[in-house]
Amino acid sequence: MPVLILVRHAKAVDRMDAEDDFARGLTPRGRDDAARASAALTAAGVVPALALVSPAQRTRQTWSILSGALGEIPVESPMALYHASQDFLERAAIEAFASASAIVMVGHNPGIGAFAHDLAWKAGANAALPDGYPTSAATVFDVSASLGEPRLITAFNPKAD
């Protein structure tokens, strides 16, 4: 069964502290939380074959930290992933499953959180996800290539620790 890993970017600097939203980098807490998410994903034994990462600085920095533990894999960063909707993310995942059996998506709320919560609800595991899908939240699902029959493997809530 294909594996889908959904990660919200780590905590970024305030909008007023960056040139624009796209250029917002991670805070020290964000880097720490991303490292904790990376450790949680490593402990779950997930090994993605493809990364779909929004091209915004905070998502690329989050991926850089995650990839240190998850491994160097092909990365696609189309501009369309920047603040992508749940529907777009679903289509991108289905398309990616044509060439990879395990993908990781690093994106933004509300799209990435809505996608994770929808899959968790379909899996009967919505109580396992954090409310609102905070920065650095990560969930891993077994799914069919069409995203049907999801089964929650693990969920990392950075606010739980």
Backbone hydrogen bonds in HBPLUS format (Angstrom, degrees):
<---DONOR---> <-ACCEPTOR-->    atom                        ^
c    i                          cat <-CA-CA->   ^        H-A-AA   ^      H-
h    n   atom  resd res      DA  || num        DHA   H-A  angle D-A-AA Bond
n    s   type  num  typ     dist DA aas  dist angle  dist       angle   num
A0143-VAL N   A0002-PRO O   2.92 MM 141  5.50 162.1  1.95 150.1 154.3     1
A0003-VAL N   A0101-SER O   2.91 MM  98  6.39 154.2  1.98 148.0 156.1     2
A0103-ILE N   A0003-VAL O   2.98 MM 100  6.42 155.6  2.04 161.2 161.1     3
A0004-LEU N   A0141-PHE O   2.84 MM 137  5.22 163.2  1.87 153.8 159.5     4
A0141-PHE N   A0004-LEU O   2.86 MM 137  5.22 160.2  1.90 149.9 156.7     5
A0005-ILE N   A0103-ILE O   2.87 MM  98  6.16 156.2  1.93 155.5 162.0     6
A0105-MET N   A0005-ILE O   2.78 MM 100  6.17 158.5  1.83 163.4 169.0     7
A0006-LEU N   A0139-THR O   2.83 MM 133  5.31 162.2  1.86 156.7 162.5     8
A0139-THR N   A0006-LEU O   2.88 MM 133  5.31 153.4  1.95 148.0 156.9     9
A0007-VAL N   A0105-MET O   2.88 MM  98  6.10 155.6  1.94 169.0 175.1    10
A0107-GLY N   A0007-VAL O   2.97 MM 100  6.45 158.1  2.02 166.0 170.6    11
A0008-ARG N   A0137-ALA O   3.00 MM 129  5.57 160.0  2.04 155.5 161.6    12
A0136-SER N   A0008-ARG O   3.22 MM 128  5.19 140.7  2.39 113.7 122.7    13
A0009-HIS N   A0107-GLY O   3.02 MM  98  5.87 157.1  2.07 171.2 165.5    14
A0136-SER N   A0009-HIS O   3.06 MM 127  5.44 141.0  2.22 114.0 118.2    15
A0027-THR N   A0011-LYS O   3.03 MM  16  6.04 160.9  2.06 143.5 144.4    16
A0013-VAL N   A0025-GLY O   2.87 MM  12  5.98 153.8  1.94 166.7 170.5    17
A0017-ASP N   A0014-ASP O   2.87 MM   3  5.33 155.9  1.93 116.0 124.0    18
A0018-ALA N   A0015-ARG O   3.44 MM   3  5.64 160.0  2.49 111.3 110.5    19
A0023-ALA N   A0020-ASP O   3.10 MM   3  5.46 136.3  2.30 107.9 119.1    20
A0024-ARG N   A0021-ASP O   3.27 MM   3  5.51 169.3  2.28 113.0 114.7    21
A0057-GLN N   A0022-PHE O   3.03 MM  35  6.27 167.8  2.04 177.0 173.0    22
A0030-GLY N   A0027-THR O   3.02 MM   3  4.86 113.4  2.48  92.0 108.6    23
A0031-ARG N   A0027-THR O   2.96 MM   4  6.34 155.1  2.02 155.6 161.3    24
A0032-ASP N   A0028-PRO O   3.01 MM   4  6.31 159.0  2.05 150.4 156.2    25
A0033-ASP N   A0029-ARG O   2.80 MM   4  6.04 164.4  1.82 155.3 159.4    26
A0034-ALA N   A0030-GLY O   2.88 MM   4  6.02 155.9  1.94 148.1 154.8    27
A0035-ALA N   A0031-ARG O   3.06 MM   4  6.25 151.2  2.14 141.7 149.2    28
A0036-ARG N   A0032-ASP O   3.01 MM   4  6.36 149.3  2.11 145.6 154.4    29
A0037-ALA N   A0033-ASP O   2.86 MM   4  6.16 153.8  1.93 148.5 155.9    30
A0038-SER N   A0034-ALA O   2.88 MM   4  6.08 155.3  1.94 145.3 152.4    31
A0039-ALA N   A0035-ALA O   2.97 MM   4  6.25 152.7  2.05 143.1 149.9    32
A0040-ALA N   A0036-ARG O   2.97 MM   4  6.24 152.7  2.04 145.6 153.0    33
A0041-LEU N   A0037-ALA O   2.93 MM   4  6.21 157.1  1.98 151.9 157.8    34
A0042-THR N   A0038-SER O   2.91 MM   4  6.11 155.7  1.97 147.4 154.6    35
A0043-ALA N   A0039-ALA O   2.89 MM   4  6.06 157.6  1.94 146.0 152.1    36
A0044-ALA N   A0040-ALA O   3.07 MM   4  6.29 136.6  2.27 136.7 147.9    37
A0046-VAL N   A0041-LEU O   3.45 MM   5  6.11 163.0  2.48 164.3 160.9    38
A0045-GLY N   A0042-THR O   2.94 MM   3  5.13 151.1  2.02 104.1 113.5    39
A0049-ALA N   A0102-ALA O   2.68 MM  53  5.33 174.0  1.68 140.8 142.4    40
A0104-VAL N   A0050-LEU O   2.97 MM  54  6.45 153.2  2.05 155.5 164.1    41
A0051-ALA N   A0074-PRO O   2.94 MM  23  6.28 157.5  1.99 156.6 163.5    42
A0076-GLU N   A0051-ALA O   2.84 MM  25  6.23 161.6  1.87 163.5 168.9    43
A0052-LEU N   A0104-VAL O   2.79 MM  52  6.20 164.4  1.82 163.8 169.3    44
A0106-VAL N   A0052-LEU O   2.95 MM  54  6.42 155.5  2.01 152.0 158.5    45
A0053-VAL N   A0076-GLU O   2.91 MM  23  6.22 160.0  1.95 159.9 166.2    46
A0054-SER N   A0106-VAL O   3.14 MM  52  6.41 168.6  2.16 173.3 173.6    47
A0060-ARG N   A0056-ALA O   3.03 MM   4  6.28 164.1  2.06 159.9 164.9    48
A0061-GLN N   A0057-GLN O   2.87 MM   4  6.04 158.5  1.92 153.5 159.5    49
A0062-THR N   A0058-ARG O   3.05 MM   4  6.09 150.8  2.14 131.8 140.0    50
A0063-TRP N   A0059-THR O   2.89 MM   4  6.11 162.6  1.92 148.7 153.3    51
A0064-SER N   A0060-ARG O   2.92 MM   4  6.14 151.5  2.00 143.1 151.2    52
A0065-ILE N   A0061-GLN O   3.21 MM   4  6.52 151.7  2.29 145.7 151.2    53
A0066-LEU N   A0062-THR O   2.97 MM   4  6.29 165.1  1.99 154.2 158.7    54
A0067-SER N   A0063-TRP O   2.71 MM   4  5.78 166.9  1.73 160.5 163.5    55
A0068-GLY N   A0065-ILE O   3.27 MM   3  5.45 140.9  2.44  99.4 109.8    56
A0069-ALA N   A0066-LEU O   3.04 MM   3  5.77 147.8  2.15 118.0 125.2    57
A0070-LEU N   A0066-LEU O   2.90 MM   4  6.04 166.9  1.92 152.5 156.5    58
A0071-GLY N   A0067-SER O   2.86 MM   4  4.96 144.4  1.98 125.6 130.3    59
A0081-LEU N   A0078-PRO O   2.97 MM   3  5.84 170.7  1.97 127.7 130.7    60
A0082-TYR N   A0079-MET O   2.99 MM   3  5.57 162.6  2.02 119.8 125.3    61
A0084-ALA N   A0081-LEU O   3.35 MM   3  4.87 153.1  2.43 113.8 106.1    62
A0089-LEU N   A0085-SER O   2.96 MM   4  6.24 164.8  1.99 154.3 158.5    63
A0090-GLU N   A0086-GLN O   2.88 MM   4  6.12 156.6  1.93 155.7 162.1    64
A0091-ARG N   A0087-ASP O   3.06 MM   4  6.34 163.0  2.09 149.4 153.4    65
A0092-ALA N   A0088-PHE O   2.88 MM   4  6.14 159.1  1.92 153.2 159.5    66
A0093-ALA N   A0089-LEU O   2.92 MM   4  6.11 154.3  1.99 147.6 154.1    67
A0094-ILE N   A0090-GLU O   3.00 MM   4  6.25 167.9  2.01 155.5 158.2    68
A0095-GLU N   A0091-ARG O   2.98 MM   4  6.15 161.7  2.01 149.2 154.4    69
A0096-ALA N   A0092-ALA O   2.91 MM   4  6.08 153.4  1.99 143.0 150.7    70
A0097-PHE N   A0093-ALA O   2.94 MM   4  6.21 145.0  2.06 150.7 159.7    71
A0098-ALA N   A0095-GLU O   3.16 MM   3  5.60 157.5  2.21 108.6 115.5    72
A0099-SER N   A0096-ALA O   2.98 MM   3  5.72 158.9  2.03 119.7 125.3    73
A0100-ALA N   A0096-ALA O   3.02 MM   4  6.11 133.2  2.24 145.5 158.6    74
A0112-ILE N   A0108-HIS O   2.90 MM   4  5.60 174.0  1.90 151.1 149.1    75
A0114-ALA N   A0110-PRO O   2.91 MM   4  5.94 159.4  1.95 154.8 161.3    76
A0115-PHE N   A0111-GLY O   2.98 MM   4  6.12 157.2  2.03 149.1 155.3    77
A0116-ALA N   A0112-ILE O   3.04 MM   4  6.25 163.4  2.07 145.3 149.4    78
A0117-HIS N   A0113-GLY O   2.87 MM   4  6.06 167.0  1.89 153.4 157.2    79
A0118-ASP N   A0114-ALA O   2.89 MM   4  5.96 154.0  1.95 145.3 152.6    80
A0119-LEU N   A0115-PHE O   3.07 MM   4  6.31 165.8  2.09 152.7 155.8    81
A0120-ALA N   A0116-ALA O   2.92 MM   4  6.11 159.0  1.96 149.1 155.8    82
A0121-TRP N   A0117-HIS O   2.86 MM   4  5.99 156.8  1.91 145.9 152.1    83
A0122-LYS N   A0118-ASP O   3.00 MM   4  6.27 160.6  2.04 148.7 153.6    84
A0123-ALA N   A0119-LEU O   2.92 MM   4  6.14 135.9  2.12 140.6 153.2    85
A0123-ALA N   A0120-ALA O   3.11 MM   3  4.93 124.9  2.43  90.2 105.0    86
A0125-ALA N   A0120-ALA O   2.77 MM   5  4.91 165.6  1.79 154.3 150.4    87
A0124-GLY N   A0121-TRP O   3.02 MM   3  5.02 155.7  2.08 102.0 109.6    88
A0128-ALA N   A0125-ALA O   2.97 MM   3  5.62 158.9  2.01 120.6 127.2    89
A0129-LEU N   A0126-ASN O   3.29 MM   3  5.67 161.4  2.33 110.1 115.2    90
A0133-TYR N   A0130-PRO O   3.41 MM   3  5.50 161.7  2.44 115.4 120.3    91
A0137-ALA N   A0134-PRO O   3.03 MM   3  5.57 153.2  2.10 139.1 139.0    92
A0138-ALA N   A0156-PHE O   3.15 MM  18  5.02 160.2  2.19 136.3 140.7    93
A0156-PHE N   A0138-ALA O   2.66 MM  18  5.02 169.1  1.67 159.9 162.8    94
A0140-VAL N   A0154-THR O   2.88 MM  14  5.33 156.3  1.94 162.1 161.1    95
A0153-ILE N   A0140-VAL O   2.74 MM  13  5.33 171.8  1.75 150.6 151.0    96
A0142-ASP N   A0151-ARG O   2.86 MM   9  5.09 160.5  1.90 150.0 154.3    97
A0151-ARG N   A0142-ASP O   2.81 MM   9  5.09 144.3  1.94 150.2 156.6    98
A0144-SER N   A0148-GLY O   2.89 MM   4  5.10 152.0  1.97 148.7 153.4    99
A0147-LEU N   A0144-SER O   2.82 MM   3  4.92 160.1  1.86 117.2 119.0   100
A0160-ALA N   A0157-ASN O   3.05 MM   3  5.46 163.8  2.08 116.0 121.2   101
